[in-house]
């Protein structure tokens, strides 16, 4: 496979032969030069080390048993000072012990004397391939490190022992680290920003589990600076488990993004939407009231055609008025200004009340609306009005997307430390792609079956924001033609 990073290197492979036997040195030189390699000879260990200091060699053929400085001592020096040089040991004392000892000191391979020219060629060829692979790995690692160091995102990699394998300058800056070279250090000694340190600790607790089975990717927001400080920084922190090819957890990657500008732009957008919605709501309500006066005949009789046109106008303006109200509600929730006094709420009572409230609408559509909640449930700490809005939106949606003769069921039960509320319908259902986007603002399912269904695409976004503001979660299970089930999990009130 061609690699655009690689280029043709015309320089020959340089090999150093260190052996105290002249005939071995000359035999190696003849065989290797015939293969096109550049060969240098040394008669003992000291001379060999001098040659290595004078020039770089890709491969060294080293005799183990030499006078003055032994081959093992030369091997240790080469491995320490020139780790990129591949060493092949040659000796007439080819025992298992010698072989193991040489390998421990960094030898690539072991050739016993006497050896044939073919043995030498094959072993040297393998060493060259190994040498090239090492260079490729080193170059790739260097390129990746350069790329990571230039990223605008902060990146840190740690192993299972919490030691830093990689940390780019951006991460060290965001982490308020005073360490310049963090590699090999425990991340807790390097990260100076305590909230980030705590977040990494919480996010990597899966290391303690068996093979990290429970360790999943997590995403968090962190604010750096005081609330009133103009230079406050908002960071998005993503903690990702890193597994090797067999799937075993070997570490984790922490990615930190500075999203301060995005947050500022989002806030400006929300403020603009809120302002426009507020300015539109009053005139539209005024128009609706005047249309209602006309439709009630208080301004004179209407022809059937006039009534038809005015009723359509009333419906469309009513939809716009509903959208502005929902936009204002969403902007209020996202700004954190939502009035949300929380008390102990009996959700069983709220469910029954909402089902009864929506029953006339369901019956007018020939839909059976059922409540399957127990008479009493443990209380949750919530804002009652918010909970009513959540249920109202979910029930309204279920009725809206169910055909005549359909069934909508609202149920509740306990799920660990949470109260689980489910709104299930036998309606149109949705695709897997739709379930991923259904909680986005203004998202509506567009197909032939839903074309006539009115809506703003904001109701479920509001529901999700309210649920999350109560430390809860909402999810949906659905399939085309098989209905949908929305599940809301809300934490039970702690005693």
C-alpha positions as CSV (number, residue, x, y, z in Angstrom):
1,X,0.0,0.0,0.0
2,X,1.4,3.4,-0.9
3,X,1.9,5.9,1.9
4,X,1.9,9.6,0.9
5,X,4.1,10.3,3.9
6,X,6.8,8.0,2.7
7,X,9.5,8.8,0.2
8,X,12.1,6.7,-1.5
9,X,15.3,6.6,0.5
10,X,18.2,5.7,-1.9
11,X,20.8,5.4,0.9
12,X,22.0,1.8,1.3
13,X,21.5,-0.2,4.5
14,X,24.6,0.3,6.7
15,X,25.8,-2.8,8.6
16,X,28.6,-3.1,11.2
17,X,30.3,-6.5,11.8
18,X,32.0,-6.8,15.2
19,X,33.9,-10.1,15.5
20,X,37.5,-11.0,16.7
21,X,37.8,-13.7,14.0
22,X,39.0,-12.2,10.7
23,X,37.6,-15.0,8.5
24,X,34.1,-14.4,10.0
25,X,34.3,-10.7,9.4
26,X,35.4,-11.1,5.8
27,X,32.8,-13.8,5.1
28,X,30.1,-11.5,6.4
29,X,31.4,-8.6,4.4
30,X,31.4,-10.6,1.1
31,X,27.9,-12.0,1.6
32,X,26.4,-8.7,2.7
33,X,28.1,-6.5,0.1
34,X,26.8,-8.9,-2.6
35,X,23.3,-8.1,-1.3
36,X,24.0,-4.3,-1.9
37,X,24.6,-3.4,1.8
38,X,27.3,-1.1,3.0
39,X,29.5,-3.0,5.4
40,X,32.0,-1.8,8.0
41,X,34.2,-4.1,10.1
42,X,35.5,-4.0,13.7
43,X,37.8,-6.5,15.4
44,X,36.7,-6.1,19.0
45,X,34.1,-4.4,21.2
46,X,35.9,-1.2,21.8
47,X,36.6,-0.7,18.1
48,X,33.0,-1.5,17.4
49,X,31.7,1.2,19.8
50,X,34.2,3.7,18.3
51,X,32.7,2.9,14.8
52,X,29.2,3.4,16.1
53,X,30.1,6.8,17.6
54,X,31.6,7.9,14.3
55,X,28.7,6.9,12.1
56,X,25.1,5.6,12.3
57,X,24.5,1.9,11.5
58,X,21.1,0.3,10.8
59,X,22.3,-3.2,11.9
60,X,25.1,-4.6,14.0
61,X,26.3,-8.2,13.8
62,X,27.9,-8.8,17.2
63,X,30.1,-11.7,18.4
64,X,29.3,-12.6,22.0
65,X,32.7,-14.0,23.0
66,X,35.5,-11.4,22.5
67,X,38.6,-10.4,24.5
68,X,38.6,-7.3,26.7
69,X,35.0,-6.1,26.2
70,X,32.4,-8.9,25.9
71,X,29.6,-8.9,23.4
72,X,27.0,-8.7,26.1
73,X,28.6,-5.5,27.4
74,X,28.7,-4.0,23.9
75,X,25.1,-5.0,23.4
76,X,24.0,-3.3,26.6
77,X,25.9,-0.1,25.5
78,X,24.3,-0.1,22.0
79,X,20.8,-0.7,23.4
80,X,21.3,2.1,25.9
81,X,22.8,4.7,23.6
82,X,21.5,3.7,20.1
83,X,18.0,2.1,20.6
84,X,17.1,2.4,16.9
85,X,20.0,0.1,15.9
86,X,19.1,-3.5,15.4
87,X,21.6,-6.0,16.9
88,X,22.1,-9.6,15.7
89,X,24.2,-11.8,18.0
90,X,26.6,-14.3,16.4
91,X,28.6,-16.8,18.5
92,X,30.1,-20.3,18.6
93,X,28.7,-20.8,22.1
94,X,25.0,-21.0,21.1
95,X,23.3,-22.1,24.3
96,X,19.7,-21.3,25.4
97,X,21.1,-19.3,28.3
98,X,23.3,-17.1,26.0
99,X,20.3,-16.6,23.7
100,X,17.9,-15.6,26.5
101,X,20.5,-13.3,28.0
102,X,21.2,-11.6,24.7
103,X,17.5,-11.1,24.0
104,X,17.0,-9.6,27.4
105,X,19.7,-7.1,26.6
106,X,18.0,-6.1,23.4
107,X,19.2,-8.4,20.7
108,X,16.9,-8.9,17.7
109,X,18.0,-12.4,16.7
110,X,20.7,-15.0,17.4
111,X,22.9,-16.9,14.8
112,X,25.0,-19.8,15.9
113,X,28.4,-20.5,14.4
114,X,29.1,-21.9,11.9
115,X,26.3,-20.4,9.7
116,X,25.7,-20.5,6.0
117,X,25.5,-17.5,3.7
118,X,21.8,-18.1,3.3
119,X,21.2,-18.1,7.1
120,X,23.0,-14.8,7.3
121,X,21.0,-13.3,4.4
122,X,17.7,-14.4,5.7
123,X,18.4,-13.1,9.3
124,X,19.7,-9.8,8.1
125,X,16.7,-9.4,5.7
126,X,14.3,-10.0,8.7
127,X,16.3,-7.5,10.7
128,X,16.0,-4.9,7.9
129,X,12.2,-5.4,7.8
130,X,12.0,-5.0,11.5
131,X,14.2,-1.9,11.4
132,X,11.9,-0.3,8.8
133,X,8.8,-1.2,10.8
134,X,10.3,0.5,13.8
135,X,11.1,3.6,11.8
136,X,7.6,3.7,10.4
137,X,6.1,3.4,13.9
138,X,8.4,6.0,15.2
139,X,7.6,8.4,12.3
140,X,3.9,7.8,12.6
141,X,4.0,8.4,16.3
142,X,6.0,11.6,15.7
143,X,3.5,12.8,13.1
144,X,0.5,12.0,15.4
145,X,2.2,13.7,18.4
146,X,2.8,16.8,16.2
147,X,-0.9,16.8,15.0
148,X,-2.2,16.3,18.6
149,X,0.0,19.1,20.0
150,X,-1.4,21.5,17.4
151,X,-5.0,20.8,18.1
152,X,-7.2,23.5,19.6
153,X,-8.8,20.9,21.8
154,X,-7.2,19.7,24.9
155,X,-6.3,16.0,24.7
156,X,-5.0,13.7,27.5
157,X,-4.6,9.9,27.3
158,X,-4.1,7.8,30.5
159,X,-3.5,4.1,31.0
160,X,-5.2,1.8,33.5
161,X,-2.7,2.9,36.2
162,X,-3.8,6.5,35.8
163,X,-0.4,7.4,34.2
164,X,-0.4,10.0,31.5
165,X,0.6,8.6,28.1
166,X,-0.1,11.8,26.1
167,X,-1.1,15.3,27.0
168,X,-1.0,18.2,24.5
169,X,-0.1,21.8,25.5
170,X,-3.8,22.9,25.1
171,X,-4.9,20.4,27.7
172,X,-2.1,21.4,30.1
173,X,-3.2,25.0,29.8
174,X,-7.0,24.2,30.3
175,X,-6.1,22.0,33.2
176,X,-4.1,24.8,34.9
177,X,-1.1,22.4,35.0
178,X,2.3,23.6,36.2
179,X,4.0,20.6,34.7
180,X,5.8,20.9,31.4
181,X,6.6,17.2,30.9
182,X,3.6,15.1,32.3
183,X,4.4,11.8,30.6
184,X,4.4,8.9,33.0
185,X,3.0,11.0,35.9
186,X,-0.3,10.3,37.7
187,X,-2.9,12.7,36.1
188,X,-3.9,13.7,39.7
189,X,-0.4,15.3,40.1
190,X,-0.7,17.1,36.8
191,X,-4.2,18.6,36.7
192,X,-4.4,21.8,38.7
193,X,-8.1,22.6,38.0
194,X,-9.8,20.7,40.8
195,X,-13.3,20.4,39.1
196,X,-11.7,18.8,36.0
197,X,-9.6,16.5,38.2
198,X,-12.7,15.3,40.0
199,X,-14.6,14.9,36.7
200,X,-11.8,12.7,35.3
201,X,-11.8,10.6,38.5
202,X,-15.6,10.1,38.4
203,X,-15.5,9.4,34.6
204,X,-12.8,6.7,34.9
205,X,-14.1,4.8,37.9
206,X,-15.0,2.1,35.4
207,X,-11.3,1.1,35.6
208,X,-12.0,-0.5,38.9
209,X,-14.7,-2.7,37.4
210,X,-13.8,-6.1,35.9
211,X,-12.0,-5.3,32.7
212,X,-13.8,-1.9,32.8
213,X,-17.0,-3.4,31.6
214,X,-19.1,-0.6,33.1
215,X,-16.9,2.2,31.7
216,X,-18.9,4.1,29.0
217,X,-18.3,7.4,27.3
218,X,-19.5,10.4,29.3
219,X,-19.9,14.1,28.4
220,X,-19.9,17.0,30.9
221,X,-19.8,20.8,31.0
222,X,-17.5,22.6,33.3
223,X,-17.3,26.3,34.1
224,X,-13.9,27.8,34.9
225,X,-14.0,31.1,36.8
226,X,-16.5,32.8,39.0
227,X,-20.1,33.3,38.0
228,X,-19.7,37.1,37.9
229,X,-16.4,37.1,36.1
230,X,-16.5,38.4,32.5
231,X,-13.6,36.0,31.5
232,X,-15.6,32.9,32.6
233,X,-14.7,29.9,30.5
234,X,-17.1,27.1,29.6
235,X,-15.6,23.7,28.8
236,X,-17.1,20.6,27.3
237,X,-15.3,17.5,28.7
238,X,-15.6,14.1,26.9
239,X,-14.2,11.0,28.6
240,X,-13.8,8.1,26.2
241,X,-12.8,4.5,27.1
242,X,-9.9,3.2,24.9
243,X,-9.8,-0.5,24.1
244,X,-7.3,-2.6,22.3
245,X,-8.2,-4.8,19.3
246,X,-9.5,-7.7,21.4
247,X,-11.8,-5.2,23.3
248,X,-9.8,-5.1,26.5
249,X,-9.9,-1.7,28.3
250,X,-6.4,-0.2,28.3
251,X,-7.0,3.4,29.2
252,X,-9.1,6.4,28.5
253,X,-9.0,9.6,26.4
254,X,-10.1,12.9,27.8
255,X,-11.0,15.6,25.3
256,X,-11.7,19.2,26.4
257,X,-13.3,21.8,24.2
258,X,-13.6,25.5,25.0
259,X,-17.2,26.2,24.1
260,X,-17.4,29.7,25.6
261,X,-17.9,31.4,22.3
262,X,-20.6,28.9,21.2
263,X,-22.4,29.3,24.6
264,X,-22.3,33.1,24.1
265,X,-23.7,32.8,20.6
266,X,-26.4,30.4,21.8
267,X,-27.4,32.8,24.6
268,X,-27.6,35.7,22.1
269,X,-29.7,33.6,19.8
270,X,-32.0,32.6,22.7
271,X,-32.3,36.3,23.7
272,X,-33.2,37.3,20.2
273,X,-35.8,34.6,19.8
274,X,-37.3,35.5,23.2
275,X,-37.4,39.2,22.3
276,X,-39.1,38.5,18.9
277,X,-41.5,36.0,20.4
278,X,-42.5,38.5,23.1
279,X,-43.0,41.3,20.6
280,X,-45.2,39.0,18.4
281,X,-47.3,37.5,21.1
282,X,-49.4,40.5,22.1
283,X,-50.3,41.6,18.5
284,X,-51.2,38.0,17.6
285,X,-53.4,37.6,20.7
286,X,-55.1,40.8,19.8
287,X,-55.8,39.6,16.2
288,X,-57.1,36.3,17.6
289,X,-59.6,38.1,19.9
290,X,-60.8,40.3,17.0
291,X,-61.2,37.2,14.7
292,X,-63.1,35.5,17.5
293,X,-65.5,38.5,17.8
294,X,-66.1,38.4,14.1
295,X,-66.6,34.6,14.0
296,X,-69.1,34.9,16.9
297,X,-71.2,37.2,14.7
298,X,-70.8,40.3,16.9
299,X,-69.6,42.3,14.0
300,X,-72.4,41.2,11.6
301,X,-73.4,38.2,9.7
302,X,-70.9,36.2,7.6
303,X,-71.4,34.3,4.4
304,X,-70.3,30.6,4.5
305,X,-67.2,31.5,2.3
306,X,-66.2,34.4,4.6
307,X,-66.6,32.1,7.7
308,X,-64.4,29.4,6.1
309,X,-61.6,31.9,5.3
310,X,-61.7,33.5,8.8
311,X,-61.7,30.1,10.5
312,X,-58.6,29.1,8.5
313,X,-57.0,32.4,9.5
314,X,-57.9,31.9,13.1
315,X,-56.4,28.4,13.1
316,X,-53.1,29.5,11.5
317,X,-52.7,32.5,13.8
318,X,-53.5,30.3,16.7
319,X,-50.7,28.0,15.7
320,X,-48.3,31.0,15.5
321,X,-49.4,32.2,18.9
322,X,-48.8,28.7,20.3
323,X,-45.3,28.7,18.8
324,X,-44.4,32.0,20.3
325,X,-45.6,30.8,23.7
326,X,-43.5,27.6,23.4
327,X,-40.5,29.6,22.2
328,X,-40.7,31.9,25.2
329,X,-41.1,28.8,27.5
330,X,-38.1,27.2,26.0
331,X,-36.0,30.4,26.2
332,X,-37.0,30.8,29.9
333,X,-36.0,27.2,30.7
334,X,-32.6,27.4,28.8
335,X,-31.8,30.7,30.5
336,X,-32.2,29.1,33.9
337,X,-34.8,31.7,34.8
338,X,-37.7,29.3,35.0
339,X,-39.7,29.6,38.2
340,X,-39.4,26.1,39.5
341,X,-40.3,25.9,43.2
342,X,-40.0,22.2,44.0
343,X,-42.2,20.4,46.5
344,X,-43.1,16.8,47.1
345,X,-45.4,15.8,44.2
346,X,-47.8,12.9,44.0
347,X,-47.4,11.8,40.4
348,X,-50.2,9.3,40.6
349,X,-52.6,12.1,41.2
350,X,-51.0,14.2,38.4
351,X,-51.3,11.3,36.0
352,X,-55.0,10.7,36.8
353,X,-55.8,14.5,36.5
354,X,-54.0,14.8,33.1
355,X,-55.7,11.7,31.7
356,X,-59.1,13.0,32.7
357,X,-58.3,16.5,31.3
358,X,-57.4,15.0,27.9
359,X,-60.1,12.4,27.8
360,X,-62.6,14.5,25.9
361,X,-60.1,15.3,23.1
362,X,-59.2,11.6,22.9
363,X,-62.8,10.5,22.7
364,X,-63.5,13.0,20.0
365,X,-60.8,11.3,17.9
366,X,-62.2,7.8,18.8
367,X,-59.0,7.0,20.9
368,X,-59.1,5.1,24.1
369,X,-57.0,6.9,26.8
370,X,-56.1,4.8,29.8
371,X,-54.3,5.5,33.1
372,X,-52.5,2.5,34.7
373,X,-50.8,4.2,37.6
374,X,-51.1,2.8,41.2
375,X,-53.3,4.7,43.6
376,X,-50.2,5.9,45.4
377,X,-46.6,6.3,44.5
378,X,-43.6,7.5,46.4
379,X,-43.4,11.3,46.0
380,X,-40.8,13.0,43.8
381,X,-39.4,16.5,44.4
382,X,-40.5,18.6,41.5
383,X,-42.5,21.6,40.3
384,X,-46.1,20.4,39.9
385,X,-46.8,22.8,37.0
386,X,-43.8,21.5,35.2
387,X,-44.8,17.9,35.6
388,X,-48.3,18.7,34.4
389,X,-46.7,20.3,31.3
390,X,-44.6,17.3,30.7
391,X,-47.5,14.9,30.8
392,X,-49.8,17.2,28.8
393,X,-47.3,17.4,26.0
394,X,-46.7,13.7,25.9
395,X,-50.4,12.8,26.0
396,X,-51.3,15.4,23.4
397,X,-48.5,14.1,21.1
398,X,-49.7,10.5,21.6
399,X,-53.3,11.4,20.7
400,X,-52.2,13.5,17.8
401,X,-50.2,10.7,16.1
402,X,-52.6,7.9,16.9
403,X,-55.3,6.8,14.3
404,X,-59.0,6.5,15.1
405,X,-59.5,3.5,17.3
406,X,-56.0,3.7,18.7
407,X,-55.1,3.3,22.4
408,X,-52.9,5.6,24.5
409,X,-51.8,4.3,27.9
410,X,-50.1,6.4,30.7
411,X,-48.5,4.2,33.3
412,X,-46.0,4.6,36.2
413,X,-43.9,2.3,38.3
414,X,-40.7,2.2,40.3
415,X,-37.3,1.6,38.6
416,X,-34.6,1.6,41.3
417,X,-34.2,5.1,42.7
418,X,-36.4,6.5,40.0
419,X,-40.1,6.9,39.2
420,X,-40.7,5.7,35.6
421,X,-43.6,7.3,33.7
422,X,-44.5,5.8,30.3
423,X,-46.8,7.2,27.7
424,X,-47.5,4.5,25.1
425,X,-49.5,4.8,21.9
426,X,-50.5,2.5,19.1
427,X,-49.9,5.2,16.5
428,X,-47.7,5.8,13.5
429,X,-44.4,5.1,15.2
430,X,-41.1,6.5,13.8
431,X,-37.8,5.3,12.3
432,X,-34.6,4.9,14.3
433,X,-33.3,8.0,12.6
434,X,-36.3,10.0,13.8
435,X,-35.9,8.8,17.4
436,X,-32.4,10.3,17.4
437,X,-33.7,13.7,16.4
438,X,-37.2,13.8,18.0
439,X,-36.1,16.0,20.9
440,X,-34.4,18.6,18.8
441,X,-36.1,22.0,18.5
442,X,-38.4,22.4,15.5
443,X,-37.9,18.8,14.4
444,X,-41.0,17.2,13.0
445,X,-41.4,13.8,11.2
446,X,-42.2,14.6,7.6
447,X,-44.0,11.9,5.6
448,X,-47.4,11.4,3.9
449,X,-49.1,10.2,7.1
450,X,-48.0,13.3,9.2
451,X,-48.5,16.0,6.6
452,X,-51.9,17.0,7.9
453,X,-50.9,17.0,11.6
454,X,-50.4,20.4,13.1
455,X,-47.5,21.2,15.5
456,X,-44.5,23.4,16.1
457,X,-41.8,20.8,16.8
458,X,-41.1,22.4,20.2
459,X,-43.2,20.4,22.6
460,X,-40.8,17.5,23.1
461,X,-37.8,19.8,23.3
462,X,-39.5,21.6,26.2
463,X,-40.4,18.3,27.8
464,X,-36.7,17.2,27.6
465,X,-35.5,20.5,29.1
466,X,-38.0,20.3,32.0
467,X,-37.1,16.6,32.8
468,X,-33.4,17.4,32.7
469,X,-33.8,20.4,35.0
470,X,-35.3,17.9,37.5
471,X,-32.2,15.6,37.2
472,X,-34.2,13.1,35.1
473,X,-34.0,11.5,31.7
474,X,-36.4,10.9,28.9
475,X,-36.1,8.3,26.1
476,X,-38.3,6.9,23.3
477,X,-38.7,3.4,21.8
478,X,-40.5,3.2,18.5
479,X,-40.7,1.5,15.1
480,X,-42.7,2.5,12.0
481,X,-46.3,1.3,12.3
482,X,-45.8,-0.1,15.8
483,X,-46.4,3.0,17.9
484,X,-44.1,4.8,20.4
485,X,-43.3,4.6,24.1
486,X,-41.9,7.7,25.8
487,X,-40.3,6.9,29.2
488,X,-39.5,9.6,31.7
489,X,-37.3,8.7,34.7
490,X,-37.5,11.1,37.7
491,X,-35.5,10.7,40.9
492,X,-37.5,9.8,44.0
493,X,-37.5,12.2,46.9
494,X,-34.9,11.3,49.4
495,X,-35.9,11.1,53.0
